[in-house]
Amino acid sequence: MSRKLIGAVIAFGLSAAVATAQDYPAKEIQGIIQWGAGGSTDTVMRAVTPHAETVLGGTVVMQNMTGAVGAIALNHVAGSDADGYTLLMGAENPLLYKVMGLGDKDYSEFTPINILARGTPILVARNDAPFDDYAGMMDFIKANPGELRIGSTGPGGVPSVVTAMMNTVEGTLDVTAIPYDGDGPALTALQSGAIDVMPAVLGAAIESIRAGAMKPLAIFDTEASAKLPDVPTVTSFNDGYSTYLPWGPFFGVFVPKGTPDDVVAKLTEAYTTGAQNADFLSLMDGRGFTMMSISGDEATEFLTTWQQNTAWLLQEAGLTKASPEEFGIARPGE
């Protein structure tokens, strides 16, 4: 092949790449939601994405891909082309996969497009549970070892971290964990009586609480929620929780590393603008979510800090499969 022909081929390839980036999105984008329908992540992503689509000038087809505490969705997107046409719509769980023995990938494989919002954990119970607050639940657990059925979304999920806090602060609790694919299915199971208690995100449970379909036991925060001001904080029952709170899950949009910078910029602009939509802000506020809408270095720093704090909490609670040190996850403050 002549030098002129080689040059022409290279030039054509470069121009095609530029054209592809400029025309993005030229086809449907796949949005892979890490959890099942009706849960917190699903609610946030389906609320913000239509507003992002308007800015992007394209269509994002969302699909719930459940299993393995979200690892199936993460691995699927991590293995896709880094071209901006497959998005991971995820939560906090991947930051704990390594220490929990769930996989060798986490958000270090991705570029954060936008960390949209964070949630506050709340402990809720079925309406006919034989206790009405956190203290009553603790008394029941002590008097009835192994009988309390508590919902779980698997290692690294909100329930597992909240349970780790409980075991650390109160001492190991003799309860039975029942697994579900996300807090949506677990909260449905709670209302049917299949489980007794569920640590969930306030935003996923608040409408059912307001409707009288379940009863709140405690907010896992140091301050009461303005949305449910009559629900006591867990620190009012045991100040030992102050060491670990405030803490909460988060929800974000990610693409595989290597996605072209201008595609990342377009997606970031779309989701940042979408997150400012009045309808979305109203929904987030009404559900008790705290808006963040951060990207770039700020999002990366947030992810690093969250991973350090939570991984070491689980390590100290004896719930990890491997020490955070093995993966270069520094202790908080180091």
Secondary structure as UniProt FT lines:
FT   HELIX           3..23
FT   STRAND          29..33
FT   TURN            37..38
FT   HELIX           40..56
FT   STRAND          60..64
FT   HELIX           68..70
FT   HELIX           71..78
FT   STRAND          86..90
FT   HELIX           93..96
FT   HELIX           97..100
FT   HELIX           107..109
FT   STRAND          110..118
FT   STRAND          121..125
FT   TURN            127..128
FT   HELIX           134..143
FT   TURN            145..147
FT   STRAND          149..152
FT   TURN            155..156
FT   HELIX           158..170
FT   STRAND          176..179
FT   HELIX           183..192
FT   STRAND          197..201
FT   HELIX           202..210
FT   TURN            211..212
FT   STRAND          215..219
FT   TURN            229..230
FT   HELIX           234..236
FT   HELIX           239..243
FT   STRAND          250..256
FT   TURN            257..258
FT   HELIX           261..274
FT   TURN            275..276
FT   HELIX           278..287
FT   STRAND          290..294
FT   HELIX           296..316
FT   TURN            317..318
FT   HELIX           324..327
FT   TURN            332..333
//
